[in-house]
Amino acid sequence: MKARKHQTRSLDAPFLEVAKRAWMRRAQVDSFVKEIQVLRNGHILSRKSKLWKLDLIWENGLLRVRSRISAVHVPATAKQPMILDGKHSFTRLLVQHEHKLATSLMKEWSMNSDKDTR
């Protein structure tokens, strides 16, 4: 039997971003399958839905909240954030990861803040 050759790929930023979006899409489908079906078919959400009060848009396969912020110079992802269920395991991991990143940035900033503020 011949051994299969495995292709390897480095984990560069674009690859990681694609993977992150795939996980976000999966988390949304797991959490909001009915809402996604309704919106994709052009219908209005039921009042029973957790999301019915939000102004939602379906963009590139992801649910986003339409924001009133349009003139501000911030990335589109900040103007129209994705919706993730806080109870989903991916969301918990993502929040934990982002919290660790922010905490490490704050440590670096706070250690240098005395020098920088003079």
C-alpha positions as CSV (number, residue, x, y, z in Angstrom):
1,M,0.0,0.0,0.0
2,K,1.3,3.5,-0.9
3,A,1.5,6.1,1.8
4,R,-0.4,9.2,1.1
5,K,1.4,12.5,1.0
6,H,-0.1,15.1,3.3
7,Q,-0.1,18.6,2.2
8,T,0.8,21.1,4.8
9,R,-0.1,24.7,5.0
10,S,1.1,27.4,7.2
11,L,-1.4,29.1,9.5
12,D,-1.1,32.6,8.0
13,A,-3.6,35.4,8.9
14,P,-5.9,35.0,5.8
15,F,-6.2,31.2,6.5
16,L,-7.0,31.8,10.1
17,E,-9.6,34.5,9.2
18,V,-11.3,32.1,6.8
19,A,-11.4,29.4,9.5
20,K,-12.7,31.9,12.1
21,R,-15.5,32.9,9.7
22,A,-16.4,29.2,9.1
23,W,-16.7,28.6,12.8
24,M,-18.8,31.7,13.2
25,R,-21.1,30.6,10.4
26,R,-21.4,27.2,12.0
27,A,-22.2,28.7,15.4
28,Q,-24.9,30.8,13.9
29,V,-26.5,27.9,12.1
30,D,-26.4,25.8,15.3
31,S,-28.0,28.6,17.3
32,F,-30.3,30.4,14.8
33,V,-31.3,27.9,12.1
34,K,-34.9,28.9,12.0
35,E,-34.1,32.6,11.9
36,I,-31.6,32.1,9.1
37,Q,-34.2,30.2,7.0
38,V,-36.8,32.9,7.5
39,L,-34.4,35.7,6.6
40,R,-33.0,33.9,3.6
41,N,-36.5,33.4,2.3
42,G,-37.2,37.2,2.6
43,H,-39.7,36.8,5.5
44,I,-40.1,38.7,8.8
45,L,-39.0,37.0,12.0
46,S,-41.7,35.8,14.5
47,R,-42.1,37.8,17.7
48,K,-41.1,34.6,19.5
49,S,-37.6,34.8,18.1
50,K,-34.8,36.0,20.3
51,L,-33.7,38.2,17.4
52,W,-37.0,39.7,16.3
53,K,-36.2,43.2,17.7
54,L,-32.9,43.5,15.9
55,D,-32.5,45.0,12.4
56,L,-30.7,42.0,10.8
57,I,-29.0,41.6,7.5
58,W,-27.8,38.5,5.8
59,E,-24.3,39.2,4.4
60,N,-21.8,36.7,3.0
61,G,-23.5,33.8,4.7
62,L,-23.5,35.5,8.2
63,L,-26.1,37.2,10.3
64,R,-25.2,40.8,11.2
65,V,-26.9,43.6,13.0
66,R,-27.6,46.7,10.9
67,S,-26.3,49.7,12.8
68,R,-27.2,53.3,12.8
69,I,-23.5,54.2,12.6
70,S,-22.7,54.9,9.0
71,A,-20.5,58.0,8.8
72,V,-18.0,56.9,11.4
73,H,-14.6,55.8,10.0
74,V,-14.5,52.3,11.6
75,P,-14.3,48.9,9.9
76,A,-17.6,47.6,8.5
77,T,-17.4,44.7,11.0
78,A,-17.7,47.3,13.8
79,K,-20.7,49.0,12.1
80,Q,-22.5,45.7,11.4
81,P,-21.4,43.2,14.0
82,M,-22.1,39.5,13.7
83,I,-24.6,37.8,16.0
84,L,-23.3,34.9,18.1
85,D,-25.2,33.1,20.8
86,G,-23.4,33.5,24.1
87,K,-24.3,30.0,25.1
88,H,-22.6,28.4,22.1
89,S,-19.2,26.7,22.9
90,F,-17.5,28.6,20.0
91,T,-18.7,31.9,21.3
92,R,-17.3,31.1,24.8
93,L,-13.9,30.2,23.4
94,L,-13.8,33.3,21.2
95,V,-14.7,35.6,24.1
96,Q,-12.1,33.8,26.2
97,H,-9.4,34.2,23.5
98,E,-10.2,37.9,22.9
99,H,-10.2,38.6,26.6
100,K,-6.7,37.0,26.9
101,L,-5.5,39.1,24.0
102,A,-6.9,42.3,25.5
103,T,-5.4,41.5,28.9
104,S,-2.0,40.9,27.5
105,L,-2.1,44.2,25.6
106,M,-3.2,46.0,28.7
107,K,-0.3,44.5,30.7
108,E,2.2,45.8,28.1
109,W,0.5,49.2,28.0
110,S,0.4,49.5,31.8
111,M,4.0,48.6,32.2
112,N,5.1,51.3,29.7
113,S,2.4,53.9,30.5
114,D,4.6,55.9,33.0
115,K,7.2,56.5,30.3
116,D,4.7,57.2,27.6
117,T,2.6,59.7,29.5
118,R,5.4,62.0,30.5
